[in-house]
Amino acid sequence: MNLLWLQSGGCGGCSMSLLNDETPDFMGQLQAAGIRLLWHPSLSLESGDELLAVLEDCLQGRVALDVLAVEGSLLQGPQGTGRFHLLAGTGVPMVQWVRRLAGVARHVVAVGACAAWGGVTAAGPNPTEACGLQYDDDVPGGLLGADFRAGDGLPVVNIAGCPTHPGWVMDSLMALAANQFSAADLDPLQRPRFYADQLVHHGCTRNEFYEFKASAEKPSDLGCMMEHMGCKGTQAHADCNTRLWNGEGSCTRGGYACISCTEPGFQDPGHPFHATPKVAGIPIGLPTDMPKAWFVALASLSKSATPKRVKTNATADHVVTPPVVRRTRLK
């Protein structure tokens, strides 16, 4: 399977994340999966005319373009011309190259939130007219249009995240290479379901604090960060706490609130990332599939039953009170 990787309006963070995949031989892992990397802006030696020859070979059908992977948002400005981002040495806007290459690709993959929805590049007034490949924020369309389908019949595969987990990218590419990826494997936002059918909340080490609504009050606290610290782990679709980063980490395990970076619009939450907006003292961002009245009732009951140990530890930066040692054998 031939893979061409282009970078548009982004920071390169998804490529940096990809290099942290848990393998001592990244290129060897691709080869073992039957994936041939035609070109990558950071990992390939070819440049200039050599790259243009690769692109022309793909466009003319001399080399099969099995996967077009795009990292970074598509910059359509100014005024829809795309001339804010020209492919060096060609004078042609990157958006035109992407449209042409997508038209001959068997699969098209958006790597990261920027390529999927516009992401951080599209934040605020968005002067560059940044958008995703097939979404503009949460609105279908983007650069290629809502009706776009690649040669295999699939829409753009949105491997969203800021950055993406390297495992999400590698597993998606391997599934495509093995012809084991279908429309049924994509969620309603065209993300791979193997990670998007999970919530960041699943496997969070702070879940005991969440259950008792024992909340952190400052960044170093051990408690649940949903009530006061802006955490959206109960709403964000990703497996960050069960498929750990670098084998051991996640945002919440590092003491940072989940900002829901796999979702459209995460870059413009309308409030500080480290704060939880509330109405009448009730957080606005409640679990996605739980009625608000039920949550309020459960939270009230949970707080009244919070063990002293949990309440004490929630607002400390270390375990102040360990669990009581008791015999647990049943008689």
N, C-alpha and C positions, 0 to 999 in steps of 0.2 A: 504494500500500500504506500503510494507516494504522498508525502505530507509537505505542503508549502505553508510556511508560517510568516505572516506579514505583521508589522507593528504600525499602528496608526496613532491616534491621539491619546497616549497614555504614558505612564511613568516607567514601564518595563518591569513593574513589580511582579506580574504574573510569571514572567520568564525567570525572575530571581527566585520566586517560590518554587518553580518547577525544578530548579537545580538542587533544591533541598529534598527531592524525592529520595525515599529510603533505599538507595542503591549506590554502590561504589562505582558503577559504570552506567551512567545514564544513556549514552549512545548505544551501549551493548544491550540494554534493556529494550530499546526501540527495535534494534535489529532482531533480537530474539522473538519479538512479537510480529515480525514481518513488516516493520514500518521503515521506510526509507525517507530520511529527511532531505528533501530537495534543497531547502534553504531556510535559514533562520537568521534574523538580523544580528544576533549576538554570538551564535554558535557556529556559523558558517564562515569559511575563508573567502568565498566568492564575493566580489563587489563590482560596482560599475557595469561595464559591458558584459561581464560574466553573469551577473544577476539578470540583466535584461535578456540575455540569451535563454536563461532558464524560464523566465516569464513568457517569452515568445514561443518557446517550445510547448509550454502548457496551453497557450491560447490556440496554437495551430494544430494541436492534437498529436504532435510528435512525441510528447511525453504525457502519459495519463496523469491528470490531476485528481487524485482520489480524495484528498482532504485539503480544503483551504481553511486554515486556522487564522483568525484575525484577533490580534491583541490590541486593545485601545479603542477608543470611540472613533466614529467616522466624522470628520470635520467638514461640514457642508458649506461653511461660510467662506468668504462673505457673500451674502445674498444668493446662496445656493450654488455658487460657482465651484466650491471646493478648493479654491486657490490659496486658502490658509495653509494647506498641506500638500505640497507637490512631491512626487517621488523624485528624489535627487537625480539630476542628470537627464530627466525626461521632459520636464516642463508640463507634465500631465498630472492633474490632481489624483491623490491616492484613492479618492472615492470612485473615480472612473476605472482605475486598475482593479479595484475590488469588485465593482459591478461586472466587469468583463470576465474576470477570473471565476467569480461565483457562477457565471453562466455556463462554464464548462466543467465545474467541479462536481464530483459524485457526492461529496458531503461538504457542508459548510459549518464550521464550528466557531462560535464566539467564545474567546478565552477571557474570562473576567467580566466584572460588572460593567466596565466601560464599553466593551464590545457588545455586550448583551443589551444594555438599556441606555447607555450614555454615561452613567456613573459619575464619578467625581468631576470629570472633564465637563460635564453638562450642568454642574451646580450653578446656583445663582442665576444671573441674567443670561448666561450661556452665549457670550458674544461670538464664539466660534461656530455656533449652530451644531454642536456635537450631538450625535444620536447613536443608537446601537444599530447592529446589522439589520434586525427585523423588529425592533421596538424603539420607540422614543419615550423613555421612561416606562410607564406601564401601558402605553397605547401602542397597539400593533401597527407596524408600518416601518419606521426606521429608514435606513438607506435602501434596502432591497424590496420593501413593500410587504404587506401582510400576506399576500398570495404567493410569495416566492416559495418555490420548492427546488431543492437541489436535484441532481441527476438520479439519486436513489429514491426520490419522492418524499424525503423528509424536509421539514422546515429547518431553519438554522438551529443547531443544538447549542443552547445557552449554558455554558459551564460558568455560571455566575459566581462571583465572590470578589472580595477586594483585600488581598489578592485571592486567587483560587488556591485551593489545596492541591498540591502536586498529585495526590492520589486521584482526585476527581478528573484531572486532565488525562493522566496515564490510563486509568480504567476506561474512560470514554474512548480514547484512541484505540485501545486494545479491543474493545467491544466492536468498534467499527471495522477494525482490521479483520476480525473473526466473523464478520457478517452476523453479529448477534445483537444488533441494535435496531429497534423498530419504533414506530410512532407510539406504541403502547409503553415504551420505556421512557417517555417524556411526560413531565407533569404539565398542568395547564399553561405554565409560562415557558414551556419547552426546555426545562432543565432536566438533566438525567435524574430519574427517580431514585436511583440507588443511593443518592445522598439527599435529594430534595424531599423525599418522603419522610425524612427525619426532622427533628427539631433540635436546635442547639441545647435546649433544656434537657434533652435525654442524655443521661450520663454526667450531668453537671455535678461537681463535687460539693456544691452549695445546696443541693436539693433538700437536705434535712432542714436547713434554715428556711428555704422556700415553703416547705410543708407547714412549718409553724409560723410563717410570716414574721420571722425574726430577721430584721433587715439591717444591712450595713448603712452607716451614716456618713462615712468618709472613705476615701479610696483604699486605705490599708485594712479596712475591716474585713472579717471573714464571712459576714452574713450575706443573705440574698441581696442582690443589687437591683432587683426589679422595682421595689417600692420607692426608692429615693435616688438611685444612681444611674437610671436610664437604661437598664439592661432589658433587651428585647429577646432574650433567649427562648421565652415561651411562645414567640411568634415567628422567629427566624427559621427558615427551612435549610438545614444543613446538619451534618453529622460530626461537627467539630469536637464534641466531647466524647464521642465513641471512636472516631478515627482521628487520633490526636496528631497534632502538628509536630514534626521532628520526633515523633514517637512518644512524646510526653507532655505536650503543651496545648493550650487553647487560650482564647482571650480571657474567659472567666477564670481559668486556673491561674492566669497571670495577674489577676486582680483588676482586669478591665471589663467593663460592661460590654455585652454583645450589642453592636450597633446595627445588626441585621443587614450585613453587607451583601447578602445574596439576593436581596429583594430590590425591586425597582424603587427609586426615590429615596433610598437610604441616605443619600448625600445631602438632602434637604429636609431634615426631620421637622423643621419649624420650631426647634428648641435646642438648647445645648445638648451635645451628645451625652454628657455626664449627669444630666438631670432628667427626672421623670415628671412630665406634666400631669397635673391632677385637676379634677373637678370635684369640689366639696370634699377634698382630701382623698379621693379615690383615683388611683392611677388610670390614665386614659388607655394606655397600652396593656390591655389584659390578654390572657391566653386566647388565641384565635378561635378556638372551638368551645368556649365556655361562656354561658350567659352571664352578664354583669351581676344580676341579682344573686345568682348562685355563688359567684366569686366573693361578693361582699359578705354573704352569710357564712361561707366557709372560712374567710379570712378572720371574721370576728370570733368564730368558734376556735380556730387554730390559735389565735393570739391568746385567748383565755386559757388554753391548755398548754402553752409553751413551757417546757421544762426550764428550770432556772439555769441549768448548764447551757442550753441552747441560747437563751436570752443573753447570758453573760458573754459567751464566746462571739456572738454576732457582731458586737461592737468593739472587738479587740483584734489586734493583729497577730495573735497567737492563741493557742488553746489555753485558756485560763483554768477552766474546770473540765477535767477529763470525764468520760463516762464512768458511772458507778460500777465497781467490780462486784458481781453477784454470781452465785451459782445459777446455771441455766438449765440443769438437768430436770426433766419432768419426773415426778414420782407417781 
